[in-house]
Amino acid sequence: GNIEILNLNLKPGNTLKVKGKILADTLGFSINLGYSSRDLALHFNPRFNESVIVCNSKCSDSWQKEHRDHHLSFFRGCTVKFFIEMLSDKFRVKLPDGHEVCFPNRHSYHKINFISIMGGFKLISFKL
């Protein structure tokens, strides 16, 4: 099931902890942070069919340039925890094995109100 939260209040210096189970039959999932589904500061999108983590941003419903990280250290069917740290100039996503995926804060957002989790990820808990 997809989840959207509209009053997150994530600010630079905050870390969001997201824990969930990756569905066994999924092609992937995404964790999206921004102002709305049309304006995203971070689209974190592991794709198992490509063995890659795609990060991107969206402005006025238009996708921007993708960043691809081939360090896919988790797999379908497992329970994972991600730490998403918002800094003034970037987002740092710590993967379960300690590897970090960094993505620039292209829109210079100072506050993130919107989060959505979509695709084959069953949320267990999240904490700001």
Phi and psi restraints in degrees (value plus and minus 20) as a CYANA .aco file:
   2 ASN   PHI    -106.0   -66.0
   2 ASN   PSI     126.3   166.3
   3 ILE   PHI    -147.7  -107.7
   3 ILE   PSI     118.1   158.1
   4 GLU   PHI    -152.4  -112.4
   4 GLU   PSI     116.4   156.4
   5 ILE   PHI    -146.7  -106.7
   5 ILE   PSI     112.5   152.5
   6 LEU   PHI    -127.4   -87.4
   6 LEU   PSI     -22.6    17.4
   7 ASN   PHI    -153.4  -113.4
   7 ASN   PSI      32.2    72.2
   8 LEU   PHI     -88.8   -48.8
   8 LEU   PSI     -65.0   -25.0
   9 ASN   PHI      41.8    81.8
   9 ASN   PSI      28.7    68.7
  10 LEU   PHI    -106.8   -66.8
  10 LEU   PSI     110.3   150.3
  11 LYS   PHI    -148.2  -108.2
  11 LYS   PSI     141.4   181.4
  12 PRO   PHI     -72.5   -32.5
  12 PRO   PSI     113.9   153.9
  13 GLY   PHI      79.1   119.1
  13 GLY   PSI     -37.2     2.8
  14 ASN   PHI    -105.2   -65.2
  14 ASN   PSI     131.0   171.0
  15 THR   PHI    -143.3  -103.3
  15 THR   PSI     110.9   150.9
  16 LEU   PHI    -121.7   -81.7
  16 LEU   PSI     107.2   147.2
  17 LYS   PHI    -124.8   -84.8
  17 LYS   PSI     103.4   143.4
  18 VAL   PHI    -141.9  -101.9
  18 VAL   PSI     101.4   141.4
  19 LYS   PHI    -140.0  -100.0
  19 LYS   PSI     117.1   157.1
  20 GLY   PHI    -187.3  -147.3
  20 GLY   PSI     155.6   195.6
  21 LYS   PHI    -128.1   -88.1
  21 LYS   PSI     108.6   148.6
  22 ILE   PHI    -101.4   -61.4
  22 ILE   PSI     105.8   145.8
  23 LEU   PHI     -85.4   -45.4
  23 LEU   PSI     124.2   164.2
  24 ALA   PHI     -85.7   -45.7
  24 ALA   PSI     -46.6    -6.6
  25 ASP   PHI    -129.2   -89.2
  25 ASP   PSI      -6.0    34.0
  26 THR   PHI    -101.8   -61.8
  26 THR   PSI     130.8   170.8
  27 LEU   PHI    -105.3   -65.3
  27 LEU   PSI     -42.8    -2.8
  28 GLY   PHI     148.0   188.0
  28 GLY   PSI    -195.1  -155.1
  29 PHE   PHI    -175.2  -135.2
  29 PHE   PSI     151.2   191.2
  30 SER   PHI    -161.9  -121.9
  30 SER   PSI     126.2   166.2
  31 ILE   PHI    -135.9   -95.9
  31 ILE   PSI     102.0   142.0
  32 ASN   PHI    -139.8   -99.8
  32 ASN   PSI     110.8   150.8
  33 LEU   PHI    -145.3  -105.3
  33 LEU   PSI     116.9   156.9
  34 GLY   PHI     154.0   194.0
  34 GLY   PSI    -172.1  -132.1
  35 TYR   PHI    -110.5   -70.5
  35 TYR   PSI     -53.0   -13.0
  36 SER   PHI    -184.1  -144.1
  36 SER   PSI     158.1   198.1
  37 SER   PHI     -86.7   -46.7
  37 SER   PSI     -37.9     2.1
  38 ARG   PHI    -109.1   -69.1
  38 ARG   PSI     -41.1    -1.1
  39 ASP   PHI    -151.0  -111.0
  39 ASP   PSI      77.9   117.9
  40 LEU   PHI    -132.0   -92.0
  40 LEU   PSI     113.2   153.2
  41 ALA   PHI    -103.9   -63.9
  41 ALA   PSI     -54.6   -14.6
  42 LEU   PHI    -162.0  -122.0
  42 LEU   PSI     103.1   143.1
  43 HIS   PHI    -134.9   -94.9
  43 HIS   PSI      87.2   127.2
  44 PHE   PHI    -123.9   -83.9
  44 PHE   PSI      92.4   132.4
  45 ASN   PHI    -155.4  -115.4
  45 ASN   PSI      66.1   106.1
  46 PRO   PHI     -86.6   -46.6
  46 PRO   PSI     112.3   152.3
  47 ARG   PHI    -142.9  -102.9
  47 ARG   PSI      89.0   129.0
  48 PHE   PHI     -92.7   -52.7
  48 PHE   PSI     -50.1   -10.1
  49 ASN   PHI     -90.0   -50.0
  49 ASN   PSI     -39.8     0.2
  50 GLU   PHI    -130.9   -90.9
  50 GLU   PSI     -24.6    15.4
  51 SER   PHI      32.3    72.3
  51 SER   PSI      31.7    71.7
  52 VAL   PHI    -168.4  -128.4
  52 VAL   PSI     133.9   173.9
  53 ILE   PHI    -127.6   -87.6
  53 ILE   PSI      99.5   139.5
  54 VAL   PHI    -120.9   -80.9
  54 VAL   PSI     108.4   148.4
  55 CYS   PHI    -135.8   -95.8
  55 CYS   PSI     124.2   164.2
  56 ASN   PHI    -177.5  -137.5
  56 ASN   PSI     155.9   195.9
  57 SER   PHI    -153.4  -113.4
  57 SER   PSI     142.7   182.7
  58 LYS   PHI    -155.2  -115.2
  58 LYS   PSI     115.5   155.5
  59 CYS   PHI    -148.7  -108.7
  59 CYS   PSI     101.9   141.9
  60 SER   PHI      29.0    69.0
  60 SER   PSI      26.3    66.3
  61 ASP   PHI      51.0    91.0
  61 ASP   PSI      -9.6    30.4
  62 SER   PHI    -129.8   -89.8
  62 SER   PSI     104.9   144.9
  63 TRP   PHI     -88.2   -48.2
  63 TRP   PSI     129.4   169.4
  64 GLN   PHI    -127.6   -87.6
  64 GLN   PSI    -179.3  -139.3
  65 LYS   PHI     -95.9   -55.9
  65 LYS   PSI     108.9   148.9
  66 GLU   PHI     -92.2   -52.2
  66 GLU   PSI     126.4   166.4
  67 HIS   PHI    -134.7   -94.7
  67 HIS   PSI     107.7   147.7
  68 ARG   PHI    -134.8   -94.8
  68 ARG   PSI     111.5   151.5
  69 ASP   PHI    -142.8  -102.8
  69 ASP   PSI     103.5   143.5
  70 HIS   PHI    -112.4   -72.4
  70 HIS   PSI      -1.4    38.6
  71 HIS   PHI    -115.2   -75.2
  71 HIS   PSI      56.5    96.5
  72 LEU   PHI    -114.6   -74.6
  72 LEU   PSI      72.5   112.5
  73 SER   PHI    -117.6   -77.6
  73 SER   PSI      -7.8    32.2
  74 PHE   PHI    -153.5  -113.5
  74 PHE   PSI     151.5   191.5
  75 PHE   PHI    -165.5  -125.5
  75 PHE   PSI     147.4   187.4
  76 ARG   PHI     -79.3   -39.3
  76 ARG   PSI     121.8   161.8
  77 GLY   PHI      68.1   108.1
  77 GLY   PSI     -26.8    13.2
  78 CYS   PHI    -118.8   -78.8
  78 CYS   PSI     140.7   180.7
  79 THR   PHI    -116.4   -76.4
  79 THR   PSI     111.9   151.9
  80 VAL   PHI    -152.1  -112.1
  80 VAL   PSI     139.5   179.5
  81 LYS   PHI    -150.4  -110.4
  81 LYS   PSI     109.9   149.9
  82 PHE   PHI    -134.4   -94.4
  82 PHE   PSI     120.8   160.8
  83 PHE   PHI    -131.6   -91.6
  83 PHE   PSI      95.2   135.2
  84 ILE   PHI    -129.2   -89.2
  84 ILE   PSI      88.5   128.5
  85 GLU   PHI    -119.8   -79.8
  85 GLU   PSI     108.2   148.2
  86 MET   PHI    -116.9   -76.9
  86 MET   PSI     103.2   143.2
  87 LEU   PHI    -133.0   -93.0
  87 LEU   PSI     150.5   190.5
  88 SER   PHI     -84.8   -44.8
  88 SER   PSI     -51.5   -11.5
  89 ASP   PHI    -130.0   -90.0
  89 ASP   PSI     -28.6    11.4
  90 LYS   PHI    -181.9  -141.9
  90 LYS   PSI     151.4   191.4
  91 PHE   PHI    -133.0   -93.0
  91 PHE   PSI     118.9   158.9
  92 ARG   PHI    -141.5  -101.5
  92 ARG   PSI      97.0   137.0
  93 VAL   PHI    -126.2   -86.2
  93 VAL   PSI      96.2   136.2
  94 LYS   PHI    -112.1   -72.1
  94 LYS   PSI     102.2   142.2
  95 LEU   PHI    -103.6   -63.6
  95 LEU   PSI     144.9   184.9
  96 PRO   PHI     -75.5   -35.5
  96 PRO   PSI     -48.8    -8.8
  97 ASP   PHI    -110.8   -70.8
  97 ASP   PSI     -14.1    25.9
  98 GLY   PHI      76.9   116.9
  98 GLY   PSI     -35.5     4.5
  99 HIS   PHI     -82.4   -42.4
  99 HIS   PSI     123.5   163.5
 100 GLU   PHI    -135.4   -95.4
 100 GLU   PSI     114.3   154.3
 101 VAL   PHI    -127.5   -87.5
 101 VAL   PSI     100.3   140.3
 102 CYS   PHI    -127.5   -87.5
 102 CYS   PSI     121.4   161.4
 103 PHE   PHI    -161.0  -121.0
 103 PHE   PSI     111.7   151.7
 104 PRO   PHI     -86.0   -46.0
 104 PRO   PSI     128.5   168.5
 105 ASN   PHI    -103.3   -63.3
 105 ASN   PSI      57.6    97.6
 106 ARG   PHI     -80.4   -40.4
 106 ARG   PSI     -50.0   -10.0
 107 HIS   PHI    -116.0   -76.0
 107 HIS   PSI     -16.9    23.1
 108 SER   PHI      32.7    72.7
 108 SER   PSI      20.7    60.7
 109 TYR   PHI     -84.4   -44.4
 109 TYR   PSI     120.0   160.0
 110 HIS   PHI    -125.8   -85.8
 110 HIS   PSI     -27.1    12.9
 111 LYS   PHI    -174.8  -134.8
 111 LYS   PSI     115.3   155.3
 112 ILE   PHI    -132.3   -92.3
 112 ILE   PSI     100.4   140.4
 113 ASN   PHI    -120.6   -80.6
 113 ASN   PSI     -45.0    -5.0
 114 PHE   PHI    -131.4   -91.4
 114 PHE   PSI     113.2   153.2
 115 ILE   PHI    -154.5  -114.5
 115 ILE   PSI     119.6   159.6
 116 SER   PHI    -154.3  -114.3
 116 SER   PSI     126.0   166.0
 117 ILE   PHI    -144.1  -104.1
 117 ILE   PSI     101.3   141.3
 118 MET   PHI    -151.6  -111.6
 118 MET   PSI     134.7   174.7
 119 GLY   PHI      72.4   112.4
 119 GLY   PSI    -171.4  -131.4
 120 GLY   PHI    -105.6   -65.6
 120 GLY   PSI      35.9    75.9
 121 PHE   PHI    -155.1  -115.1
 121 PHE   PSI      97.3   137.3
 122 LYS   PHI    -116.4   -76.4
 122 LYS   PSI      89.3   129.3
 123 LEU   PHI     -85.3   -45.3
 123 LEU   PSI     110.2   150.2
 124 ILE   PHI    -120.1   -80.1
 124 ILE   PSI     -68.2   -28.2
 125 SER   PHI    -178.3  -138.3
 125 SER   PSI     136.2   176.2
 126 PHE   PHI    -165.9  -125.9
 126 PHE   PSI     128.8   168.8
 127 LYS   PHI    -163.7  -123.7
 127 LYS   PSI     116.1   156.1
